[in-house]
Amino acid sequence: MGQQLPRTDVSIIVTPHCSLISALMLFEPLRAANRISKQSPFVLNFVSIDGLAVIASNGFVIPVTKSLDELSSTSVVCLVSSYDQPAELKIALYEKLRRYSRHGAVLCGIDHGVVMLAEAGLIRNRRISVHWEQLGAVQERWPELDVC
């Protein structure tokens, strides 16, 4: 019998109108790793601001398992977001992301999530990649970031 792998909590935060394919491309390899390893090294949760299902940009519903308030701690936070999120959503989300960061969580942004992490002041002295449509705007707004 092999050694038990440590478990990593991965919280995938989805916002309204996010890309379903982006969320699933993040989720699926981790789900497959759990199945193949038979030890489930990843605890996976889809999370929304209010704990309610999120409608993706293509109209599909993304079920979630927790709200941001129910997420007390996590090892990895992946923000999958789209453009034009309401200010009140951003305020609540950025506060929580800063708290997770202070407590040592690894943060990553997918699609517009990278921009939102920068808006929250959570990307410093890092090399980041962004969608080509956002490249110029990100370089202009945050010239200190190494954007590729």
DRENPA-3360 file (N, C-alpha, C; in nm, 2 decimals, always signed):
BEGIN
1 = MGQQLPRT = +0.08/-0.12/+0.00/+0.00/+0.00/+0.00/+0.09/+0.12/+0.00 ~ +0.06/+0.22/-0.09/+0.14/+0.34/-0.10/+0.11/+0.44/+0.01 ~ +0.20/+0.54/+0.02/+0.18/+0.64/+0.12/+0.07/+0.73/+0.08 ~ -0.01/+0.78/+0.18/-0.12/+0.86/+0.16/-0.07/+1.00/+0.11 ~ -0.13/+1.05/+0.00/-0.09/+1.18/-0.05/-0.16/+1.29/+0.04 ~ -0.09/+1.41/+0.05/-0.16/+1.52/+0.12/-0.28/+1.57/+0.03 ~ -0.38/+1.62/+0.10/-0.50/+1.67/+0.02/-0.48/+1.82/+0.00 ~ -0.51/+1.86/-0.11/-0.51/+2.01/-0.15/-0.65/+2.05/-0.18;
9 = DVSIIVTP = -0.69/+2.15/-0.10/-0.82/+2.22/-0.12/-0.81/+2.31/-0.24 ~ -0.89/+2.29/-0.34/-0.89/+2.38/-0.46/-1.03/+2.43/-0.47 ~ -1.04/+2.56/-0.46/-1.17/+2.63/-0.47/-1.18/+2.71/-0.60 ~ -1.27/+2.67/-0.68/-1.29/+2.74/-0.81/-1.40/+2.84/-0.80 ~ -1.37/+2.96/-0.79/-1.47/+3.07/-0.78/-1.52/+3.10/-0.92 ~ -1.65/+3.09/-0.94/-1.71/+3.13/-1.07/-1.80/+3.25/-1.05 ~ -1.79/+3.34/-1.15/-1.88/+3.46/-1.14/-1.98/+3.45/-1.26 ~ -2.09/+3.52/-1.25/-2.19/+3.52/-1.36/-2.13/+3.55/-1.49;
17 = HCSLISAL = -2.17/+3.47/-1.59/-2.13/+3.49/-1.73/-1.98/+3.45/-1.76 ~ -1.92/+3.37/-1.66/-1.79/+3.32/-1.69/-1.79/+3.22/-1.80 ~ -1.67/+3.18/-1.84/-1.66/+3.08/-1.95/-1.67/+2.94/-1.89 ~ -1.77/+2.87/-1.93/-1.78/+2.73/-1.88/-1.66/+2.65/-1.92 ~ -1.61/+2.66/-2.04/-1.50/+2.58/-2.09/-1.38/+2.61/-2.01 ~ -1.36/+2.74/-1.97/-1.24/+2.77/-1.89/-1.25/+2.70/-1.75 ~ -1.37/+2.71/-1.69/-1.39/+2.65/-1.56/-1.37/+2.49/-1.57 ~ -1.42/+2.43/-1.67/-1.41/+2.29/-1.69/-1.27/+2.24/-1.72;
25 = MLFEPLRA = -1.20/+2.32/-1.80/-1.06/+2.29/-1.83/-0.97/+2.30/-1.71 ~ -1.01/+2.37/-1.61/-0.94/+2.38/-1.48/-0.98/+2.26/-1.40 ~ -1.10/+2.23/-1.39/-1.16/+2.13/-1.30/-1.12/+1.99/-1.35 ~ -1.14/+1.96/-1.48/-1.13/+1.82/-1.53/-1.00/+1.75/-1.50 ~ -0.88/+1.81/-1.52/-0.76/+1.74/-1.49/-0.74/+1.70/-1.35 ~ -0.79/+1.79/-1.26/-0.79/+1.76/-1.12/-0.88/+1.65/-1.08 ~ -1.00/+1.65/-1.14/-1.10/+1.54/-1.12/-1.04/+1.41/-1.17 ~ -0.98/+1.41/-1.28/-0.91/+1.29/-1.34/-0.80/+1.24/-1.25;
33 = ANRISKQS = -0.72/+1.34/-1.19/-0.61/+1.30/-1.10/-0.67/+1.23/-0.98 ~ -0.78/+1.28/-0.93/-0.84/+1.21/-0.81/-0.88/+1.07/-0.85 ~ -0.94/+1.05/-0.97/-0.99/+0.92/-1.01/-0.87/+0.82/-1.03 ~ -0.77/+0.87/-1.10/-0.65/+0.79/-1.13/-0.57/+0.75/-1.00 ~ -0.56/+0.84/-0.91/-0.48/+0.82/-0.79/-0.55/+0.73/-0.69 ~ -0.68/+0.73/-0.70/-0.76/+0.65/-0.60/-0.74/+0.70/-0.46 ~ -0.67/+0.81/-0.44/-0.65/+0.87/-0.31/-0.72/+1.01/-0.30 ~ -0.77/+1.06/-0.41/-0.83/+1.19/-0.41/-0.74/+1.30/-0.35;
41 = PFVLNFVS = -0.63/+1.33/-0.41/-0.54/+1.43/-0.35/-0.60/+1.57/-0.36 ~ -0.71/+1.59/-0.44/-0.77/+1.73/-0.45/-0.91/+1.73/-0.40 ~ -0.94/+1.82/-0.31/-1.08/+1.85/-0.26/-1.12/+1.96/-0.35 ~ -1.22/+1.94/-0.44/-1.26/+2.04/-0.54/-1.40/+2.09/-0.50 ~ -1.41/+2.23/-0.51/-1.53/+2.30/-0.48/-1.55/+2.41/-0.59 ~ -1.67/+2.41/-0.64/-1.71/+2.53/-0.72/-1.78/+2.62/-0.62 ~ -1.74/+2.75/-0.62/-1.78/+2.84/-0.53/-1.84/+2.96/-0.60 ~ -1.95/+3.02/-0.54/-2.00/+3.15/-0.60/-2.01/+3.25/-0.48;
49 = IDGLAVIA = -2.04/+3.37/-0.52/-2.05/+3.47/-0.41/-2.15/+3.44/-0.31 ~ -2.27/+3.39/-0.36/-2.38/+3.37/-0.27/-2.42/+3.22/-0.25 ~ -2.34/+3.13/-0.31/-2.37/+2.99/-0.29/-2.47/+2.94/-0.39 ~ -2.52/+3.02/-0.48/-2.62/+2.98/-0.58/-2.55/+2.95/-0.71 ~ -2.62/+2.86/-0.78/-2.56/+2.82/-0.91/-2.54/+2.95/-1.00 ~ -2.44/+2.94/-1.09/-2.40/+3.05/-1.17/-2.43/+3.01/-1.32 ~ -2.48/+3.11/-1.39/-2.51/+3.09/-1.53/-2.39/+3.14/-1.61 ~ -2.33/+3.04/-1.69/-2.21/+3.07/-1.77/-2.25/+3.16/-1.89;
57 = SNGFVIPV = -2.15/+3.20/-1.96/-2.17/+3.29/-2.08/-2.25/+3.22/-2.19 ~ -2.24/+3.09/-2.19/-2.32/+3.01/-2.29/-2.46/+2.97/-2.25 ~ -2.50/+3.01/-2.13/-2.63/+2.98/-2.07/-2.64/+2.85/-1.99 ~ -2.53/+2.77/-1.99/-2.53/+2.66/-1.90/-2.52/+2.70/-1.76 ~ -2.58/+2.61/-1.67/-2.57/+2.64/-1.53/-2.46/+2.57/-1.46 ~ -2.38/+2.64/-1.39/-2.27/+2.58/-1.31/-2.31/+2.56/-1.17 ~ -2.33/+2.43/-1.12/-2.37/+2.41/-0.98/-2.25/+2.44/-0.89 ~ -2.28/+2.50/-0.78/-2.17/+2.53/-0.68/-2.20/+2.45/-0.55;
65 = TKSLDELS = -2.09/+2.43/-0.48/-2.10/+2.36/-0.35/-2.09/+2.45/-0.23 ~ -2.04/+2.57/-0.25/-2.03/+2.66/-0.14/-2.04/+2.81/-0.18 ~ -2.07/+2.89/-0.08/-2.06/+3.04/-0.10/-1.93/+3.08/-0.05 ~ -1.89/+3.21/-0.09/-1.77/+3.26/-0.04/-1.77/+3.26/+0.12 ~ -1.88/+3.29/+0.18/-1.89/+3.30/+0.32/-1.87/+3.16/+0.39 ~ -1.90/+3.05/+0.32/-1.89/+2.92/+0.37/-1.75/+2.86/+0.35 ~ -1.67/+2.93/+0.27/-1.53/+2.89/+0.24/-1.44/+2.95/+0.35 ~ -1.41/+2.87/+0.45/-1.33/+2.93/+0.56/-1.18/+2.93/+0.53;
73 = STSVVCLV = -1.13/+2.82/+0.47/-0.99/+2.82/+0.43/-0.98/+2.73/+0.31 ~ -0.87/+2.76/+0.24/-0.85/+2.68/+0.11/-0.70/+2.69/+0.08 ~ -0.65/+2.60/+0.01/-0.51/+2.60/-0.03/-0.49/+2.67/-0.16 ~ -0.58/+2.66/-0.25/-0.57/+2.72/-0.39/-0.70/+2.78/-0.42 ~ -0.70/+2.90/-0.47/-0.82/+2.97/-0.51/-0.80/+3.01/-0.66 ~ -0.89/+2.96/-0.74/-0.89/+2.99/-0.89/-1.01/+3.07/-0.92 ~ -0.99/+3.19/-0.97/-1.10/+3.28/-1.00/-1.13/+3.28/-1.15 ~ -1.24/+3.22/-1.19/-1.28/+3.22/-1.33/-1.39/+3.32/-1.34;
81 = SSYDQPAE = -1.36/+3.43/-1.42/-1.45/+3.54/-1.42/-1.46/+3.59/-1.57 ~ -1.56/+3.68/-1.58/-1.58/+3.75/-1.71/-1.58/+3.90/-1.69 ~ -1.60/+3.97/-1.79/-1.61/+4.12/-1.79/-1.73/+4.16/-1.72 ~ -1.73/+4.29/-1.68/-1.85/+4.36/-1.64/-1.92/+4.30/-1.52 ~ -1.84/+4.27/-1.41/-1.90/+4.22/-1.29/-1.95/+4.35/-1.21 ~ -2.06/+4.34/-1.14/-2.11/+4.45/-1.06/-2.01/+4.49/-0.95 ~ -2.01/+4.62/-0.92/-1.92/+4.67/-0.82/-1.94/+4.60/-0.68 ~ -2.06/+4.57/-0.64/-2.08/+4.51/-0.51/-2.03/+4.37/-0.51;
89 = LKIALYEK = -2.03/+4.30/-0.62/-1.97/+4.17/-0.63/-1.82/+4.18/-0.61 ~ -1.76/+4.27/-0.68/-1.62/+4.29/-0.67/-1.57/+4.32/-0.53 ~ -1.64/+4.41/-0.47/-1.60/+4.45/-0.33/-1.60/+4.33/-0.24 ~ -1.71/+4.25/-0.24/-1.71/+4.13/-0.15/-1.61/+4.03/-0.19 ~ -1.59/+4.01/-0.32/-1.49/+3.91/-0.37/-1.35/+3.95/-0.34 ~ -1.32/+4.08/-0.36/-1.18/+4.13/-0.34/-1.14/+4.12/-0.19 ~ -1.24/+4.15/-0.10/-1.21/+4.13/+0.04/-1.18/+3.99/+0.08 ~ -1.25/+3.90/+0.03/-1.23/+3.76/+0.05/-1.10/+3.71/-0.01;
97 = LRRYSRHG = -1.07/+3.75/-0.13/-0.94/+3.71/-0.19/-0.82/+3.76/-0.12 ~ -0.83/+3.88/-0.07/-0.72/+3.94/+0.01/-0.70/+3.85/+0.14 ~ -0.81/+3.81/+0.20/-0.80/+3.73/+0.32/-0.74/+3.60/+0.29 ~ -0.78/+3.53/+0.18/-0.72/+3.40/+0.15/-0.57/+3.42/+0.12 ~ -0.53/+3.53/+0.06/-0.39/+3.55/+0.03/-0.31/+3.57/+0.16 ~ -0.37/+3.65/+0.25/-0.30/+3.67/+0.38/-0.28/+3.54/+0.46 ~ -0.37/+3.44/+0.43/-0.36/+3.31/+0.50/-0.29/+3.21/+0.42 ~ -0.22/+3.25/+0.32/-0.13/+3.17/+0.24/-0.18/+3.09/+0.13;
105 = AVLCGIDH = -0.31/+3.12/+0.09/-0.36/+3.05/-0.03/-0.29/+3.09/-0.16 ~ -0.27/+3.00/-0.25/-0.22/+3.03/-0.38/-0.34/+3.08/-0.46 ~ -0.32/+3.19/-0.53/-0.43/+3.25/-0.61/-0.40/+3.24/-0.76 ~ -0.50/+3.21/-0.84/-0.48/+3.22/-0.98/-0.60/+3.27/-1.04 ~ -0.59/+3.34/-1.16/-0.70/+3.39/-1.23/-0.71/+3.33/-1.37 ~ -0.83/+3.30/-1.41/-0.85/+3.25/-1.54/-0.94/+3.35/-1.61 ~ -0.91/+3.37/-1.74/-0.98/+3.46/-1.82/-0.98/+3.60/-1.76 ~ -1.09/+3.67/-1.73/-1.08/+3.80/-1.67/-1.04/+3.80/-1.52;
113 = GVVMLAEA = -1.04/+3.68/-1.47/-1.00/+3.66/-1.33/-0.86/+3.72/-1.30 ~ -0.77/+3.72/-1.40/-0.63/+3.77/-1.38/-0.65/+3.92/-1.36 ~ -0.73/+3.99/-1.44/-0.75/+4.13/-1.42/-0.81/+4.16/-1.29 ~ -0.90/+4.08/-1.25/-0.97/+4.11/-1.12/-0.87/+4.09/-1.00 ~ -0.78/+4.00/-1.01/-0.67/+3.98/-0.91/-0.58/+4.11/-0.91 ~ -0.55/+4.16/-1.02/-0.47/+4.28/-1.03/-0.55/+4.40/-0.97 ~ -0.68/+4.41/-1.00/-0.76/+4.52/-0.95/-0.76/+4.51/-0.79 ~ -0.76/+4.39/-0.74/-0.77/+4.37/-0.60/-0.63/+4.40/-0.53;
121 = GLIRNRRI = -0.53/+4.42/-0.61/-0.39/+4.45/-0.56/-0.32/+4.32/-0.52 ~ -0.36/+4.21/-0.58/-0.30/+4.08/-0.54/-0.19/+4.03/-0.63 ~ -0.16/+4.10/-0.73/-0.05/+4.06/-0.82/+0.06/+4.17/-0.82 ~ +0.17/+4.13/-0.76/+0.29/+4.22/-0.76/+0.41/+4.14/-0.79 ~ +0.50/+4.20/-0.87/+0.63/+4.13/-0.90/+0.61/+3.99/-0.95 ~ +0.52/+3.98/-1.04/+0.49/+3.84/-1.10/+0.49/+3.86/-1.25 ~ +0.52/+3.75/-1.31/+0.49/+3.74/-1.46/+0.36/+3.68/-1.48 ~ +0.28/+3.75/-1.56/+0.14/+3.70/-1.58/+0.11/+3.69/-1.73;
129 = SVHWEQLG = +0.01/+3.61/-1.76/-0.04/+3.61/-1.90/-0.18/+3.64/-1.89 ~ -0.23/+3.71/-2.00/-0.36/+3.75/-2.01/-0.41/+3.72/-2.15 ~ -0.54/+3.72/-2.16/-0.61/+3.71/-2.29/-0.56/+3.82/-2.38 ~ -0.54/+3.79/-2.51/-0.48/+3.89/-2.60/-0.57/+4.01/-2.61 ~ -0.70/+4.00/-2.59/-0.79/+4.12/-2.60/-0.76/+4.21/-2.48 ~ -0.70/+4.16/-2.37/-0.68/+4.24/-2.25/-0.53/+4.29/-2.24 ~ -0.45/+4.24/-2.33/-0.30/+4.27/-2.32/-0.27/+4.42/-2.31 ~ -0.31/+4.50/-2.40/-0.28/+4.64/-2.41/-0.33/+4.71/-2.28;
137 = AVQERWPE = -0.46/+4.69/-2.25/-0.52/+4.76/-2.13/-0.45/+4.72/-2.00 ~ -0.41/+4.59/-1.99/-0.34/+4.55/-1.86/-0.20/+4.61/-1.86 ~ -0.13/+4.61/-1.97/+0.00/+4.68/-1.97/+0.00/+4.83/-1.94 ~ -0.11/+4.89/-1.99/-0.12/+5.03/-1.97/-0.16/+5.06/-1.82 ~ -0.25/+4.99/-1.77/-0.30/+5.01/-1.63/-0.20/+4.97/-1.52 ~ -0.12/+4.86/-1.55/-0.03/+4.81/-1.45/+0.11/+4.79/-1.52 ~ +0.18/+4.90/-1.55/+0.31/+4.89/-1.62/+0.41/+4.81/-1.54 ~ +0.40/+4.80/-1.41/+0.49/+4.73/-1.33/+0.49/+4.58/-1.34;
145 = LDVC = +0.38/+4.53/-1.40/+0.36/+4.38/-1.42/+0.43/+4.34/-1.54 ~ +0.49/+4.22/-1.53/+0.55/+4.16/-1.65/+0.45/+4.07/-1.72 ~ +0.39/+4.13/-1.82/+0.27/+4.07/-1.89/+0.32/+4.01/-2.02 ~ +0.28/+3.88/-2.04/+0.31/+3.82/-2.17/+0.19/+3.76/-2.23;
% end
